[in-house]
Amino acid sequence: MDTTIKRWGNSQGIIIPKTILAKMGIDDPDGQPVALKIDAKGQLIIEKKNRPSKLEKRFQVFDLQPYVKEHGHKSELDWGKDVGAEIS
């Protein structure tokens, strides 16, 4: 499938048809991270990257070191004896 390069402000871009996106496994392209590579023949390769989950996004800026200093526990907490069918 062919497409053309178009000017977008000070940049250039290409329009990727839905059929190609579907073959790449991209159903919602808005904000989809991709990796761009140029192979030895000078061909552009576009690879889909995984989107971080919402939980991963929330913890991207979490820094464990200051948290441990402030709260003082570095490892598992002792919650006491098992009282039911917990796995030890």
Biopython code that builds the backbone (N, CA, C, O; Angstrom):
import numpy as np
from Bio.PDB.StructureBuilder import StructureBuilder

atoms = [
    (1, "MET", "N", (0.850, -1.168, 0.000)),
    (1, "MET", "CA", (0.000, 0.000, 0.000)),
    (1, "MET", "C", (0.898, 1.235, 0.000)),
    (1, "MET", "O", (1.889, 1.282, 0.729)),
    (2, "ASP", "N", (0.563, 2.213, -0.797)),
    (2, "ASP", "CA", (1.359, 3.430, -0.904)),
    (2, "ASP", "C", (0.673, 4.590, -0.190)),
    (2, "ASP", "O", (-0.552, 4.623, -0.075)),
    (3, "THR", "N", (1.464, 5.525, 0.280)),
    (3, "THR", "CA", (0.974, 6.764, 0.879)),
    (3, "THR", "C", (2.002, 7.845, 0.575)),
    (3, "THR", "O", (3.038, 7.558, -0.025)),
    (4, "THR", "N", (1.737, 9.063, 0.974)),
    (4, "THR", "CA", (2.674, 10.156, 0.703)),
    (4, "THR", "C", (3.042, 10.863, 1.996)),
    (4, "THR", "O", (2.320, 10.795, 2.991)),
    (5, "ILE", "N", (4.176, 11.538, 1.959)),
    (5, "ILE", "CA", (4.613, 12.346, 3.098)),
    (5, "ILE", "C", (3.981, 13.722, 2.949)),
    (5, "ILE", "O", (3.996, 14.305, 1.866)),
    (6, "LYS", "N", (3.422, 14.241, 4.046)),
    (6, "LYS", "CA", (2.766, 15.554, 4.020)),
    (6, "LYS", "C", (3.368, 16.444, 5.095)),
    (6, "LYS", "O", (3.814, 15.967, 6.139)),
    (7, "ARG", "N", (3.376, 17.735, 4.826)),
    (7, "ARG", "CA", (3.886, 18.706, 5.788)),
    (7, "ARG", "C", (2.793, 19.010, 6.820)),
    (7, "ARG", "O", (1.644, 19.278, 6.467)),
    (8, "TRP", "N", (3.175, 18.963, 8.102)),
    (8, "TRP", "CA", (2.300, 19.337, 9.208)),
    (8, "TRP", "C", (3.045, 20.359, 10.035)),
    (8, "TRP", "O", (3.845, 19.985, 10.893)),
    (9, "GLY", "N", (2.809, 21.638, 9.804)),
    (9, "GLY", "CA", (3.540, 22.686, 10.508)),
    (9, "GLY", "C", (5.007, 22.626, 10.132)),
    (9, "GLY", "O", (5.346, 22.675, 8.949)),
    (10, "ASN", "N", (5.877, 22.521, 11.118)),
    (10, "ASN", "CA", (7.316, 22.415, 10.870)),
    (10, "ASN", "C", (7.774, 20.965, 10.744)),
    (10, "ASN", "O", (8.971, 20.707, 10.617)),
    (11, "SER", "N", (6.844, 20.023, 10.777)),
    (11, "SER", "CA", (7.180, 18.598, 10.709)),
    (11, "SER", "C", (6.585, 17.981, 9.454)),
    (11, "SER", "O", (5.905, 18.651, 8.677)),
    (12, "GLN", "N", (6.849, 16.709, 9.270)),
    (12, "GLN", "CA", (6.251, 15.947, 8.189)),
    (12, "GLN", "C", (5.612, 14.701, 8.788)),
    (12, "GLN", "O", (6.015, 14.232, 9.852)),
    (13, "GLY", "N", (4.621, 14.177, 8.097)),
    (13, "GLY", "CA", (3.966, 12.982, 8.601)),
    (13, "GLY", "C", (3.397, 12.153, 7.467)),
    (13, "GLY", "O", (3.307, 12.601, 6.324)),
    (14, "ILE", "N", (3.023, 10.954, 7.806)),
    (14, "ILE", "CA", (2.353, 10.080, 6.842)),
    (14, "ILE", "C", (1.027, 9.644, 7.449)),
    (14, "ILE", "O", (0.890, 9.543, 8.668)),
    (15, "ILE", "N", (0.069, 9.392, 6.592)),
    (15, "ILE", "CA", (-1.218, 8.872, 7.042)),
    (15, "ILE", "C", (-1.166, 7.360, 6.876)),
    (15, "ILE", "O", (-0.886, 6.850, 5.791)),
    (16, "ILE", "N", (-1.438, 6.655, 7.963)),
    (16, "ILE", "CA", (-1.410, 5.191, 7.934)),
    (16, "ILE", "C", (-2.859, 4.707, 7.855)),
    (16, "ILE", "O", (-3.643, 4.990, 8.761)),
    (17, "PRO", "N", (-3.229, 3.992, 6.806)),
    (17, "PRO", "CA", (-4.602, 3.516, 6.657)),
    (17, "PRO", "C", (-5.013, 2.567, 7.789)),
    (17, "PRO", "O", (-4.181, 1.883, 8.386)),
    (18, "LYS", "N", (-6.324, 2.548, 8.063)),
    (18, "LYS", "CA", (-6.869, 1.683, 9.117)),
    (18, "LYS", "C", (-6.533, 0.214, 8.892)),
    (18, "LYS", "O", (-6.308, -0.526, 9.849)),
    (19, "THR", "N", (-6.501, -0.206, 7.647)),
    (19, "THR", "CA", (-6.211, -1.621, 7.362)),
    (19, "THR", "C", (-4.809, -1.998, 7.824)),
    (19, "THR", "O", (-4.594, -3.097, 8.335)),
    (20, "ILE", "N", (-3.857, -1.089, 7.646)),
    (20, "ILE", "CA", (-2.487, -1.349, 8.101)),
    (20, "ILE", "C", (-2.447, -1.353, 9.624)),
    (20, "ILE", "O", (-1.816, -2.219, 10.230)),
    (21, "LEU", "N", (-3.126, -0.375, 10.247)),
    (21, "LEU", "CA", (-3.163, -0.323, 11.713)),
    (21, "LEU", "C", (-3.778, -1.599, 12.279)),
    (21, "LEU", "O", (-3.299, -2.131, 13.280)),
    (22, "ALA", "N", (-4.832, -2.087, 11.643)),
    (22, "ALA", "CA", (-5.478, -3.320, 12.109)),
    (22, "ALA", "C", (-4.512, -4.499, 12.030)),
    (22, "ALA", "O", (-4.485, -5.338, 12.931)),
    (23, "LYS", "N", (-3.725, -4.569, 10.967)),
    (23, "LYS", "CA", (-2.744, -5.653, 10.836)),
    (23, "LYS", "C", (-1.652, -5.551, 11.894)),
    (23, "LYS", "O", (-1.056, -6.556, 12.280)),
    (24, "MET", "N", (-1.393, -4.321, 12.364)),
    (24, "MET", "CA", (-0.400, -4.112, 13.423)),
    (24, "MET", "C", (-0.992, -4.364, 14.808)),
    (24, "MET", "O", (-0.270, -4.365, 15.805)),
    (25, "GLY", "N", (-2.320, -4.580, 14.868)),
    (25, "GLY", "CA", (-2.976, -4.791, 16.156)),
    (25, "GLY", "C", (-3.287, -3.493, 16.874)),
    (25, "GLY", "O", (-3.417, -3.480, 18.098)),
    (26, "ILE", "N", (-3.408, -2.399, 16.132)),
    (26, "ILE", "CA", (-3.707, -1.091, 16.725)),
    (26, "ILE", "C", (-5.152, -0.745, 16.398)),
    (26, "ILE", "O", (-5.482, -0.455, 15.248)),
    (27, "ASP", "N", (-6.020, -0.777, 17.423)),
    (27, "ASP", "CA", (-7.423, -0.436, 17.194)),
    (27, "ASP", "C", (-7.739, 1.000, 17.617)),
    (27, "ASP", "O", (-8.689, 1.591, 17.104)),
    (28, "ASP", "N", (-6.968, 1.567, 18.533)),
    (28, "ASP", "CA", (-7.137, 2.959, 18.953)),
    (28, "ASP", "C", (-5.789, 3.658, 18.788)),
    (28, "ASP", "O", (-4.967, 3.628, 19.704)),
    (29, "PRO", "N", (-5.548, 4.288, 17.636)),
    (29, "PRO", "CA", (-4.218, 4.833, 17.369)),
    (29, "PRO", "C", (-3.874, 6.111, 18.126)),
    (29, "PRO", "O", (-2.702, 6.483, 18.185)),
    (30, "ASP", "N", (-4.853, 6.788, 18.702)),
    (30, "ASP", "CA", (-4.583, 8.060, 19.370)),
    (30, "ASP", "C", (-3.664, 7.860, 20.571)),
    (30, "ASP", "O", (-4.054, 7.222, 21.549)),
    (31, "GLY", "N", (-2.471, 8.389, 20.506)),
    (31, "GLY", "CA", (-1.507, 8.264, 21.593)),
    (31, "GLY", "C", (-0.767, 6.940, 21.634)),
    (31, "GLY", "O", (-0.029, 6.679, 22.584)),
    (32, "GLN", "N", (-0.950, 6.101, 20.624)),
    (32, "GLN", "CA", (-0.279, 4.792, 20.594)),
    (32, "GLN", "C", (1.225, 4.977, 20.418)),
    (32, "GLN", "O", (1.652, 5.552, 19.417)),
    (33, "PRO", "N", (2.040, 4.503, 21.366)),
    (33, "PRO", "CA", (3.490, 4.608, 21.176)),
    (33, "PRO", "C", (3.980, 3.639, 20.097)),
    (33, "PRO", "O", (3.543, 2.490, 20.027)),
    (34, "VAL", "N", (4.888, 4.126, 19.270)),
    (34, "VAL", "CA", (5.512, 3.302, 18.240)),
    (34, "VAL", "C", (7.011, 3.565, 18.244)),
    (34, "VAL", "O", (7.466, 4.612, 18.703)),
    (35, "ALA", "N", (7.768, 2.612, 17.731)),
    (35, "ALA", "CA", (9.214, 2.773, 17.569)),
    (35, "ALA", "C", (9.496, 2.886, 16.077)),
    (35, "ALA", "O", (8.982, 2.101, 15.280)),
    (36, "LEU", "N", (10.313, 3.863, 15.704)),
    (36, "LEU", "CA", (10.708, 4.040, 14.310)),
    (36, "LEU", "C", (12.154, 3.606, 14.152)),
    (36, "LEU", "O", (13.021, 4.015, 14.925)),
    (37, "LYS", "N", (12.411, 2.776, 13.149)),
    (37, "LYS", "CA", (13.769, 2.293, 12.881)),
    (37, "LYS", "C", (14.022, 2.362, 11.383)),
    (37, "LYS", "O", (13.094, 2.270, 10.579)),
    (38, "ILE", "N", (15.270, 2.521, 11.024)),
    (38, "ILE", "CA", (15.689, 2.454, 9.629)),
    (38, "ILE", "C", (16.590, 1.226, 9.492)),
    (38, "ILE", "O", (17.592, 1.104, 10.196)),
    (39, "ASP", "N", (16.226, 0.315, 8.579)),
    (39, "ASP", "CA", (17.044, -0.892, 8.410)),
    (39, "ASP", "C", (18.233, -0.621, 7.487)),
    (39, "ASP", "O", (18.423, 0.505, 7.028)),
    (40, "ALA", "N", (19.026, -1.649, 7.219)),
    (40, "ALA", "CA", (20.243, -1.514, 6.412)),
    (40, "ALA", "C", (19.950, -1.065, 4.981)),
    (40, "ALA", "O", (20.815, -0.487, 4.323)),
    (41, "LYS", "N", (18.745, -1.327, 4.501)),
    (41, "LYS", "CA", (18.363, -0.925, 3.144)),
    (41, "LYS", "C", (17.776, 0.486, 3.104)),
    (41, "LYS", "O", (17.393, 0.966, 2.037)),
    (42, "GLY", "N", (17.702, 1.153, 4.262)),
    (42, "GLY", "CA", (17.122, 2.496, 4.320)),
    (42, "GLY", "C", (15.609, 2.495, 4.390)),
    (42, "GLY", "O", (14.977, 3.518, 4.127)),
    (43, "GLN", "N", (15.016, 1.357, 4.742)),
    (43, "GLN", "CA", (13.566, 1.256, 4.833)),
    (43, "GLN", "C", (13.108, 1.613, 6.241)),
    (43, "GLN", "O", (13.732, 1.233, 7.232)),
    (44, "LEU", "N", (12.012, 2.346, 6.305)),
    (44, "LEU", "CA", (11.428, 2.731, 7.585)),
    (44, "LEU", "C", (10.618, 1.568, 8.146)),
    (44, "LEU", "O", (9.790, 0.984, 7.446)),
    (45, "ILE", "N", (10.859, 1.238, 9.404)),
    (45, "ILE", "CA", (10.119, 0.182, 10.094)),
    (45, "ILE", "C", (9.386, 0.832, 11.258)),
    (45, "ILE", "O", (9.993, 1.519, 12.079)),
    (46, "ILE", "N", (8.079, 0.610, 11.324)),
    (46, "ILE", "CA", (7.259, 1.139, 12.413)),
    (46, "ILE", "C", (6.807, -0.045, 13.249)),
    (46, "ILE", "O", (6.128, -0.940, 12.746)),
    (47, "GLU", "N", (7.180, -0.055, 14.527)),
    (47, "GLU", "CA", (6.806, -1.154, 15.426)),
    (47, "GLU", "C", (5.909, -0.625, 16.534)),
    (47, "GLU", "O", (6.191, 0.406, 17.145)),
    (48, "LYS", "N", (4.835, -1.344, 16.780)),
    (48, "LYS", "CA", (3.931, -1.002, 17.871)),
    (48, "LYS", "C", (4.625, -1.289, 19.197)),
    (48, "LYS", "O", (5.228, -2.348, 19.371)),
    (49, "LYS", "N", (4.538, -0.345, 20.132)),
    (49, "LYS", "CA", (5.051, -0.564, 21.480)),
    (49, "LYS", "C", (3.860, -0.726, 22.417)),
    (49, "LYS", "O", (2.776, -0.208, 22.147)),
    (50, "ASN", "N", (4.060, -1.432, 23.498)),
    (50, "ASN", "CA", (2.983, -1.618, 24.463)),
    (50, "ASN", "C", (2.720, -0.326, 25.213)),
    (50, "ASN", "O", (3.644, 0.396, 25.587)),
    (51, "ARG", "N", (1.455, -0.053, 25.423)),
    (51, "ARG", "CA", (1.077, 1.097, 26.240)),
    (51, "ARG", "C", (1.196, 0.692, 27.702)),
    (51, "ARG", "O", (0.807, -0.417, 28.067)),
    (52, "PRO", "N", (1.728, 1.570, 28.542)),
    (52, "PRO", "CA", (1.756, 1.226, 29.964)),
    (52, "PRO", "C", (0.330, 1.201, 30.515)),
    (52, "PRO", "O", (-0.519, 1.983, 30.088)),
    (53, "SER", "N", (0.071, 0.303, 31.461)),
    (53, "SER", "CA", (-1.250, 0.249, 32.076)),
    (53, "SER", "C", (-1.464, 1.506, 32.913)),
    (53, "SER", "O", (-0.514, 2.233, 33.204)),
    (54, "LYS", "N", (-2.705, 1.756, 33.296)),
    (54, "LYS", "CA", (-2.997, 2.935, 34.121)),
    (54, "LYS", "C", (-2.230, 2.870, 35.438)),
    (54, "LYS", "O", (-1.769, 3.895, 35.940)),
    (55, "LEU", "N", (-2.092, 1.674, 35.998)),
    (55, "LEU", "CA", (-1.345, 1.518, 37.240)),
    (55, "LEU", "C", (0.131, 1.834, 37.017)),
    (55, "LEU", "O", (0.753, 2.509, 37.837)),
    (56, "GLU", "N", (0.694, 1.348, 35.912)),
    (56, "GLU", "CA", (2.099, 1.648, 35.599)),
    (56, "GLU", "C", (2.305, 3.146, 35.425)),
    (56, "GLU", "O", (3.324, 3.683, 35.861)),
    (57, "LYS", "N", (1.344, 3.836, 34.787)),
    (57, "LYS", "CA", (1.451, 5.284, 34.610)),
    (57, "LYS", "C", (1.491, 5.989, 35.958)),
    (57, "LYS", "O", (2.265, 6.926, 36.154)),
    (58, "ARG", "N", (0.657, 5.537, 36.884)),
    (58, "ARG", "CA", (0.610, 6.182, 38.203)),
    (58, "ARG", "C", (1.911, 6.005, 38.972)),
    (58, "ARG", "O", (2.292, 6.877, 39.753)),
    (59, "PHE", "N", (2.596, 4.885, 38.762)),
    (59, "PHE", "CA", (3.821, 4.613, 39.509)),
    (59, "PHE", "C", (5.095, 4.992, 38.753)),
    (59, "PHE", "O", (6.192, 4.752, 39.256)),
    (60, "GLN", "N", (4.979, 5.581, 37.552)),
    (60, "GLN", "CA", (6.163, 5.957, 36.781)),
    (60, "GLN", "C", (7.046, 6.934, 37.548)),
    (60, "GLN", "O", (8.272, 6.861, 37.465)),
    (61, "VAL", "N", (6.435, 7.840, 38.288)),
    (61, "VAL", "CA", (7.218, 8.859, 38.999)),
    (61, "VAL", "C", (7.424, 8.506, 40.472)),
    (61, "VAL", "O", (7.995, 9.295, 41.224)),
    (62, "PHE", "N", (6.963, 7.329, 40.887)),
    (62, "PHE", "CA", (7.126, 6.919, 42.282)),
    (62, "PHE", "C", (8.574, 6.531, 42.538)),
    (62, "PHE", "O", (9.146, 5.716, 41.814)),
    (63, "ASP", "N", (9.154, 7.115, 43.561)),
    (63, "ASP", "CA", (10.544, 6.824, 43.913)),
    (63, "ASP", "C", (10.547, 6.116, 45.265)),
    (63, "ASP", "O", (10.177, 6.709, 46.278)),
    (64, "LEU", "N", (10.958, 4.863, 45.283)),
    (64, "LEU", "CA", (10.912, 4.042, 46.486)),
    (64, "LEU", "C", (11.847, 4.542, 47.581)),
    (64, "LEU", "O", (11.495, 4.486, 48.759)),
    (65, "GLN", "N", (13.030, 5.031, 47.217)),
    (65, "GLN", "CA", (14.032, 5.431, 48.216)),
    (65, "GLN", "C", (13.489, 6.482, 49.195)),
    (65, "GLN", "O", (13.560, 6.254, 50.403)),
    (66, "PRO", "N", (12.953, 7.617, 48.737)),
    (66, "PRO", "CA", (12.415, 8.598, 49.686)),
    (66, "PRO", "C", (11.236, 8.050, 50.490)),
    (66, "PRO", "O", (11.069, 8.396, 51.660)),
    (67, "TYR", "N", (10.414, 7.194, 49.866)),
    (67, "TYR", "CA", (9.278, 6.616, 50.575)),
    (67, "TYR", "C", (9.750, 5.769, 51.749)),
    (67, "TYR", "O", (9.198, 5.861, 52.845)),
    (68, "VAL", "N", (10.772, 4.944, 51.524)),
    (68, "VAL", "CA", (11.314, 4.087, 52.582)),
    (68, "VAL", "C", (11.903, 4.943, 53.695)),
    (68, "VAL", "O", (11.714, 4.637, 54.872)),
    (69, "LYS", "N", (12.608, 6.005, 53.344)),
    (69, "LYS", "CA", (13.187, 6.888, 54.364)),
    (69, "LYS", "C", (12.099, 7.521, 55.218)),
    (69, "LYS", "O", (12.246, 7.637, 56.434)),
    (70, "GLU", "N", (11.010, 7.931, 54.581)),
    (70, "GLU", "CA", (9.926, 8.594, 55.309)),
    (70, "GLU", "C", (9.117, 7.620, 56.158)),
    (70, "GLU", "O", (8.757, 7.934, 57.292)),
    (71, "HIS", "N", (8.832, 6.445, 55.614)),
    (71, "HIS", "CA", (7.948, 5.503, 56.302)),
    (71, "HIS", "C", (8.679, 4.395, 57.040)),
    (71, "HIS", "O", (8.075, 3.717, 57.871)),
    (72, "GLY", "N", (9.948, 4.195, 56.766)),
    (72, "GLY", "CA", (10.787, 3.327, 57.567)),
    (72, "GLY", "C", (10.683, 1.833, 57.396)),
    (72, "GLY", "O", (11.303, 1.114, 58.178)),
    (73, "HIS", "N", (9.952, 1.311, 56.442)),
    (73, "HIS", "CA", (9.947, -0.146, 56.256)),
    (73, "HIS", "C", (10.486, -0.475, 54.874)),
    (73, "HIS", "O", (10.036, 0.055, 53.859)),
    (74, "LYS", "N", (11.476, -1.377, 54.873)),
    (74, "LYS", "CA", (12.177, -1.709, 53.637)),
    (74, "LYS", "C", (11.719, -3.034, 53.044)),
    (74, "LYS", "O", (11.974, -3.311, 51.872)),
    (75, "SER", "N", (11.049, -3.848, 53.838)),
    (75, "SER", "CA", (10.681, -5.172, 53.350)),
    (75, "SER", "C", (9.242, -5.475, 53.753)),
    (75, "SER", "O", (8.470, -4.572, 54.077)),
    (76, "GLU", "N", (8.904, -6.732, 53.727)),
    (76, "GLU", "CA", (7.546, -7.139, 54.066)),
    (76, "GLU", "C", (7.211, -6.768, 55.504)),
    (76, "GLU", "O", (8.079, -6.719, 56.376)),
    (77, "LEU", "N", (5.946, -6.512, 55.722)),
    (77, "LEU", "CA", (5.481, -6.192, 57.068)),
    (77, "LEU", "C", (4.988, -7.459, 57.755)),
    (77, "LEU", "O", (4.505, -8.378, 57.094)),
    (78, "ASP", "N", (5.107, -7.510, 59.069)),
    (78, "ASP", "CA", (4.604, -8.636, 59.845)),
    (78, "ASP", "C", (3.161, -8.340, 60.227)),
    (78, "ASP", "O", (2.896, -7.437, 61.021)),
    (79, "TRP", "N", (2.244, -9.089, 59.669)),
    (79, "TRP", "CA", (0.830, -8.894, 59.946)),
    (79, "TRP", "C", (0.339, -9.843, 61.048)),
    (79, "TRP", "O", (-0.863, -9.919, 61.301)),
    (80, "GLY", "N", (1.238, -10.553, 61.692)),
    (80, "GLY", "CA", (0.852, -11.456, 62.770)),
    (80, "GLY", "C", (0.623, -12.870, 62.278)),
    (80, "GLY", "O", (0.950, -13.214, 61.142)),
    (81, "LYS", "N", (0.046, -13.695, 63.169)),
    (81, "LYS", "CA", (-0.194, -15.100, 62.849)),
    (81, "LYS", "C", (-1.324, -15.257, 61.843)),
    (81, "LYS", "O", (-2.201, -14.401, 61.720)),
    (82, "ASP", "N", (-1.277, -16.396, 61.114)),
    (82, "ASP", "CA", (-2.372, -16.742, 60.220)),
    (82, "ASP", "C", (-3.607, -17.029, 61.055)),
    (82, "ASP", "O", (-3.514, -17.650, 62.115)),
    (83, "VAL", "N", (-4.769, -16.577, 60.579)),
    (83, "VAL", "CA", (-5.998, -16.819, 61.325)),
    (83, "VAL", "C", (-7.006, -17.641, 60.523)),
    (83, "VAL", "O", (-8.078, -17.970, 61.031)),
    (84, "GLY", "N", (-6.683, -17.964, 59.312)),
    (84, "GLY", "CA", (-7.589, -18.734, 58.465)),
    (84, "GLY", "C", (-6.798, -19.647, 57.563)),
    (84, "GLY", "O", (-5.872, -20.330, 58.001)),
    (85, "ALA", "N", (-7.169, -19.653, 56.306)),
    (85, "ALA", "CA", (-6.508, -20.530, 55.339)),
    (85, "ALA", "C", (-5.531, -19.748, 54.456)),
    (85, "ALA", "O", (-5.426, -20.015, 53.259)),
    (86, "GLU", "N", (-4.818, -18.785, 55.045)),
    (86, "GLU", "CA", (-3.851, -18.008, 54.279)),
    (86, "GLU", "C", (-2.706, -18.891, 53.809)),
    (86, "GLU", "O", (-2.408, -19.922, 54.412)),
    (87, "ILE", "N", (-2.085, -18.479, 52.748)),
    (87, "ILE", "CA", (-0.907, -19.188, 52.246)),
    (87, "ILE", "C", (0.311, -18.537, 52.868)),
    (87, "ILE", "O", (0.472, -17.319, 52.795)),
    (88, "SER", "N", (1.167, -19.334, 53.477)),
    (88, "SER", "CA", (2.353, -18.789, 54.136)),
    (88, "SER", "C", (3.540, -18.839, 53.220)),
    (88, "SER", "O", (4.633, -18.421, 53.603)),
]
sb = StructureBuilder()
sb.init_structure("model")
sb.init_model(0)
sb.init_chain("A")
sb.init_seg("    ")
for serial, (resi, resn, name, xyz) in enumerate(atoms, 1):
    if name == "N":
        sb.init_residue(resn, " ", resi, " ")
    sb.init_atom(name, np.array(xyz, "f"), 0.0, 1.0, " ", f" {name:<3s}", serial, name[0])
structure = sb.get_structure()
